[in-house]
Amino acid sequence: MESLAQEYEDRLTVVKIDHDANPRLIEEYKVYRLPTLILFKNGQEVPESRREGAITKVKLKDYVNALLESISVS
């Protein structure tokens, strides 16, 4: 099965951060629950893009599609 990162590779870059190895980064972005999804554009967090907690792939795709429709990521 194709990963979400591969499915969206032409529209966004997916980055996975090891929270144990990057505690300052986790603190800077106030990550309180895992997993956490944060969408960035031009180095800035997109308002209302944060999603915390487990979610099915189908619901995640719906969420990402809605975010991408609401902003221009190019």
DSSP file (Angstrom, degrees, kcal/mol; ACC not computed):
  #  RESIDUE AA STRUCTURE BP1 BP2  ACC     N-H-->O    O-->H-N    N-H-->O    O-->H-N    TCO  KAPPA ALPHA  PHI   PSI    X-CA   Y-CA   Z-CA
    1    1 A M              0   0    0      0, 0.0     2,-0.1     0, 0.0     0, 0.0   0.000 360.0 360.0 360.0 134.3    0.0    0.0    0.0
    2    2 A E        -     0   0    0      1,-0.1     2,-0.1     2,-0.1     0, 0.0  -0.435 360.0-121.0 -69.2 137.0    1.3    3.4   -1.0
    3    3 A S     >  -     0   0    0     -2,-0.1     4,-2.3     1,-0.1     5,-0.2  -0.372  19.0-115.4 -76.7 159.6    2.2    5.7    2.0
    4    4 A L  H  > S+     0   0    0      1,-0.2     4,-1.9     2,-0.2    -1,-0.1   0.883 117.0  57.8 -60.7 -38.6    0.5    9.0    2.4
    5    5 A A  H  4 S+     0   0    0      1,-0.2     4,-0.3     2,-0.2    -1,-0.2   0.903 108.7  45.5 -58.9 -41.6    3.9   10.7    1.9
    6    6 A Q  H >4 S+     0   0    0      1,-0.2     3,-0.9     2,-0.2     4,-0.2   0.889 109.7  54.5 -69.2 -39.2    4.2    9.0   -1.5
    7    7 A E  H 3< S+     0   0    0     -4,-2.3     3,-0.2     1,-0.2    -1,-0.2   0.843 119.2  32.9 -63.2 -33.2    0.6    9.9   -2.5
    8    8 A Y  T >X S+     0   0    0     -4,-1.9     3,-2.7    -5,-0.2     4,-2.5   0.251  80.6 117.5-107.3  11.7    1.1   13.6   -1.8
    9    9 A E  T <4 S+     0   0    0     -3,-0.9    -1,-0.2     1,-0.3    -2,-0.1   0.743  77.5  51.0 -57.4 -25.7    4.8   13.9   -2.8
   10   10 A D  T 34 S+     0   0    0     -3,-0.2    -1,-0.3    -4,-0.2     3,-0.1   0.563 119.5  36.3 -85.6  -7.7    4.0   16.3   -5.7
   11   11 A R  T <4 S+     0   0    0     -3,-2.7     2,-0.3     1,-0.4    -2,-0.2   0.648 125.1   0.8-117.5 -23.4    1.9   18.6   -3.3
   12   12 A L     <  -     0   0    0     -4,-2.5     2,-0.5    -7,-0.2    -1,-0.4  -0.988  61.3-116.7-160.6 163.5    3.7   18.5    0.0
   13   13 A T        -     0   0    0     -2,-0.3     2,-0.5    -3,-0.1    -4,-0.0  -0.929  24.9-150.4-108.1 128.4    6.7   17.1    1.9
   14   14 A V        -     0   0    0     -2,-0.5     2,-0.4    -9,-0.1    -2,-0.0  -0.866  14.5-172.6-101.4 129.5    6.0   14.8    4.9
   15   15 A V        -     0   0    0     -2,-0.5     2,-0.5     2,-0.0    -2,-0.0  -0.979  11.2-154.8-125.2 132.8    8.6   14.9    7.7
   16   16 A K        -     0   0    0     -2,-0.4     2,-0.5     2,-0.0    -2,-0.0  -0.925  11.3-158.7-108.0 128.6    8.7   12.5   10.7
   17   17 A I        -     0   0    0     -2,-0.5     2,-0.9     5,-0.0     3,-0.1  -0.907  17.2-132.2-110.0 131.5   10.4   13.8   13.8
   18   18 A D     >  -     0   0    0     -2,-0.5     4,-1.0     1,-0.2     3,-0.4  -0.727  17.9-159.7 -79.0 109.1   11.7   11.5   16.6
   19   19 A H  T  4 S+     0   0    0     -2,-0.9     7,-0.2     1,-0.2     3,-0.2   0.816  87.4  54.1 -65.8 -30.5   10.3   13.2   19.7
   20   20 A D  T  4 S+     0   0    0      1,-0.2    -1,-0.2     2,-0.1    -2,-0.1   0.861 113.0  42.6 -70.1 -34.6   12.9   11.5   22.0
   21   21 A A  T  4 S+     0   0    0     -3,-0.4    -1,-0.2     1,-0.2    -2,-0.2   0.574 120.1  42.8 -86.9 -10.3   15.8   12.7   19.9
   22   22 A N     X  +     0   0    0     -4,-1.0     4,-2.2    -3,-0.2     3,-0.3  -0.362  60.4 150.4-133.3  55.0   14.4   16.3   19.4
   23   23 A P  H  > S+     0   0    0      0, 0.0     4,-2.3     0, 0.0     5,-0.2   0.840  75.4  53.8 -61.8 -33.4   12.9   17.5   22.7
   24   24 A R  H  > S+     0   0    0      2,-0.2     4,-2.8     1,-0.2     5,-0.1   0.902 109.6  47.6 -67.9 -38.4   13.6   21.2   22.0
   25   25 A L  H  > S+     0   0    0     -3,-0.3     4,-2.1     2,-0.2    -1,-0.2   0.911 111.6  50.5 -65.8 -42.4   11.7   21.0   18.7
   26   26 A I  H  <>S+     0   0    0     -4,-2.2     5,-2.4     1,-0.2    -2,-0.2   0.896 113.8  45.6 -61.5 -41.0    8.8   19.2   20.4
   27   27 A E  H ><5S+     0   0    0     -4,-2.3     3,-1.2    -5,-0.2    -2,-0.2   0.912 109.1  55.4 -68.4 -42.8    8.7   21.9   23.0
   28   28 A E  H 3<5S+     0   0    0     -4,-2.8    -2,-0.2     1,-0.3    -1,-0.2   0.888 115.3  38.2 -57.7 -41.1    9.0   24.7   20.5
   29   29 A Y  T 3<5S-     0   0    0     -4,-2.1    -1,-0.3    -5,-0.1    -2,-0.2   0.322 109.3-124.5 -96.0   8.5    6.0   23.5   18.6
   30   30 A K  T < 5 -     0   0    0     -3,-1.2     2,-0.8     1,-0.2    -3,-0.2   0.917  37.9-178.7  51.2  54.5    4.1   22.5   21.7
   31   31 A V      < +     0   0    0     -5,-2.4    -1,-0.2     1,-0.2     3,-0.1  -0.777  13.5 161.8 -86.4 113.9    3.5   18.9   20.7
   32   32 A Y        +     0   0    0     -2,-0.8     2,-0.3     1,-0.2    -1,-0.2   0.660  59.8  38.7-107.4 -23.3    1.5   17.4   23.6
   33   33 A R  S    S-     0   0    0     20,-0.0    -1,-0.2     2,-0.0    20,-0.1  -0.953  85.4-100.8-130.4 149.8    0.0   14.3   21.9
   34   34 A L  S    S+     0   0    0     -2,-0.3    20,-0.3    18,-0.1     2,-0.1  -0.943  95.8  34.2-119.8 143.4    1.4   11.8   19.4
   35   35 A P  S    S+     0   0    0      0, 0.0    18,-2.8     0, 0.0     2,-0.4   0.642  77.9 178.1 -74.3 158.6    1.1   11.5   16.6
   36   36 A T  E     -A   52   0A   0     16,-0.2     2,-0.5    -2,-0.1    16,-0.2  -0.994  14.7-158.8-127.2 134.1    0.8   15.2   15.7
   37   37 A L  E     +A   51   0A   0     14,-3.4    14,-2.5    -2,-0.4     2,-0.4  -0.955  13.2 176.5-111.1 127.3    0.3   16.7   12.2
   38   38 A I        -     0   0    0     -2,-0.5     2,-0.5    12,-0.2    12,-0.1  -0.995  18.3-147.2-130.9 126.5    1.3   20.3   11.6
   39   39 A L        -     0   0    0     -2,-0.4     7,-3.2     7,-0.3     2,-0.4  -0.802  16.6-167.3 -94.3 132.1    1.1   21.8    8.1
   40   40 A F  E     -B   45   0B   0     -2,-0.5     2,-0.4     5,-0.3     5,-0.2  -0.908  10.1-171.1-117.8 146.4    3.7   24.5    7.3
   41   41 A K  E >  S-B   44   0B   0      3,-2.7     3,-1.7    -2,-0.4    32,-0.0  -0.985  78.8  -9.5-135.8 126.4    3.8   26.9    4.5
   42   42 A N  T 3  S-     0   0    0     -2,-0.4     3,-0.1     1,-0.3    -1,-0.1   0.858 130.6 -55.5  53.8  38.7    6.9   29.1    3.8
   43   43 A G  T 3  S+     0   0    0      1,-0.2     2,-0.4     0, 0.0    -1,-0.3   0.468 117.3 107.8  79.2   1.9    8.3   28.0    7.2
   44   44 A Q  E <  S-B   41   0B   0     -3,-1.7    -3,-2.7     3,-0.0    -1,-0.2  -0.905  76.3-108.6-116.3 141.3    5.2   29.1    9.2
   45   45 A E  E     -B   40   0B   0     -2,-0.4    -5,-0.3    -5,-0.2     3,-0.0  -0.464  34.9-122.3 -65.3 131.6    2.6   26.9   10.8
   46   46 A V    >   -     0   0    0     -7,-3.2     3,-1.8    -2,-0.2    -7,-0.3  -0.645  34.1-109.8 -75.3 123.4   -0.7   27.2    8.9
   47   47 A P  T 3  S+     0   0    0      0, 0.0    -1,-0.1     0, 0.0    -3,-0.0  -0.241  99.0  10.1 -55.1 139.6   -3.3   28.3   11.4
   48   48 A E  T 3  S+     0   0    0      1,-0.1    -2,-0.0    -3,-0.0    -3,-0.0   0.636  97.8 109.7  67.4  16.8   -5.9   25.7   12.3
   49   49 A S    <   +     0   0    0     -3,-1.8     2,-0.1   -10,-0.2    -1,-0.1   0.609  43.1 112.2 -95.6 -12.4   -3.8   22.9   10.5
   50   50 A R        -     0   0    0     -4,-0.3     2,-0.4   -12,-0.1   -12,-0.2  -0.381  40.5-179.4 -70.4 134.0   -2.7   21.1   13.7
   51   51 A R  E     -A   37   0A   0    -14,-2.5   -14,-3.4    -2,-0.1     2,-0.4  -0.992   4.5-169.7-133.9 125.1   -4.1   17.6   14.2
   52   52 A E  E     +A   36   0A   0     -2,-0.4   -16,-0.2   -16,-0.2   -18,-0.1  -0.896  43.4  27.8-118.0 146.3   -3.2   15.5   17.3
   53   53 A G  S    S-     0   0    0    -18,-2.8   -16,-0.1    -2,-0.4   -20,-0.0  -0.089  93.2 -44.0  96.4 165.2   -3.9   11.9   18.0
   54   54 A A        +     0   0    0    -20,-0.3     2,-0.3    -2,-0.0    -2,-0.1  -0.320  56.4 172.6 -69.0 148.3   -4.4    8.7   16.0
   55   55 A I        -     0   0    0     -2,-0.0    -2,-0.0     0, 0.0     2,-0.0  -0.983  34.9-101.3-153.4 149.0   -6.6    8.8   12.9
   56   56 A T     >  -     0   0    0     -2,-0.3     4,-2.6     1,-0.1     5,-0.2  -0.330  34.2-114.5 -70.2 158.6   -7.4    6.3   10.1
   57   57 A K  H  > S+     0   0    0      1,-0.2     4,-2.7     2,-0.2     5,-0.2   0.898 116.5  53.4 -60.7 -40.7   -5.7    6.8    6.8
   58   58 A V  H  > S+     0   0    0      1,-0.2     4,-2.1     2,-0.2    -1,-0.2   0.935 112.2  43.3 -61.6 -46.7   -9.0    7.6    5.1
   59   59 A K  H  > S+     0   0    0      2,-0.2     4,-2.4     1,-0.2    -1,-0.2   0.870 112.7  53.6 -67.6 -35.9   -9.9   10.3    7.6
   60   60 A L  H  X S+     0   0    0     -4,-2.6     4,-3.0     2,-0.2     5,-0.2   0.919 108.6  49.2 -63.6 -42.8   -6.3   11.6    7.4
   61   61 A K  H  X S+     0   0    0     -4,-2.7     4,-2.9     2,-0.2     5,-0.2   0.915 110.7  50.1 -62.6 -42.4   -6.5   11.9    3.6
   62   62 A D  H  X S+     0   0    0     -4,-2.1     4,-2.2     2,-0.2    -1,-0.2   0.921 113.0  47.3 -59.7 -43.6   -9.9   13.7    4.0
   63   63 A Y  H  X S+     0   0    0     -4,-2.4     4,-2.2     2,-0.2    -2,-0.2   0.932 114.0  45.7 -64.1 -47.8   -8.3   16.1    6.5
   64   64 A V  H  X S+     0   0    0     -4,-3.0     4,-2.9     1,-0.2     5,-0.2   0.912 111.8  52.3 -64.1 -42.8   -5.2   16.7    4.3
   65   65 A N  H  X S+     0   0    0     -4,-2.9     4,-2.0    -5,-0.2    -1,-0.2   0.917 109.6  49.2 -59.7 -43.3   -7.3   17.2    1.2
   66   66 A A  H  X S+     0   0    0     -4,-2.2     4,-1.5    -5,-0.2    -1,-0.2   0.906 112.0  49.0 -63.2 -41.4   -9.4   19.8    3.0
   67   67 A L  H  X S+     0   0    0     -4,-2.2     4,-1.1     1,-0.2     3,-0.2   0.934 111.1  49.2 -62.5 -45.8   -6.3   21.6    4.2
   68   68 A L  H  < S+     0   0    0     -4,-2.9     5,-0.2     1,-0.2    -1,-0.2   0.833 110.5  51.0 -65.8 -31.1   -4.8   21.7    0.7
   69   69 A E  H  < S+     0   0    0     -4,-2.0    -1,-0.2    -5,-0.2    -2,-0.2   0.818 107.9  53.6 -71.2 -30.4   -8.0   23.0   -0.8
   70   70 A S  H  < S+     0   0    0     -4,-1.5     2,-0.3    -3,-0.2    -2,-0.2   0.669 116.4  32.9 -82.0 -16.2   -8.1   25.8    1.8
   71   71 A I  S  < S-     0   0    0     -4,-1.1     2,-0.6    -3,-0.2   -25,-0.0  -0.910  80.6-115.3-133.5 162.4   -4.6   27.1    1.1
   72   72 A S        -     0   0    0     -2,-0.3    -3,-0.1     1,-0.1    -4,-0.0  -0.895  27.3-178.5 -96.6 120.4   -2.3   27.4   -1.9
   73   73 A V              0   0    0     -2,-0.6    -1,-0.1    -5,-0.2   -31,-0.1   0.335 360.0 360.0-101.8   6.6    0.7   25.1   -1.3
   74   74 A S              0   0    0    -62,-0.0    -1,-0.2     0, 0.0   -62,-0.0   0.464 360.0 360.0 -91.6 360.0    2.6   26.0   -4.4
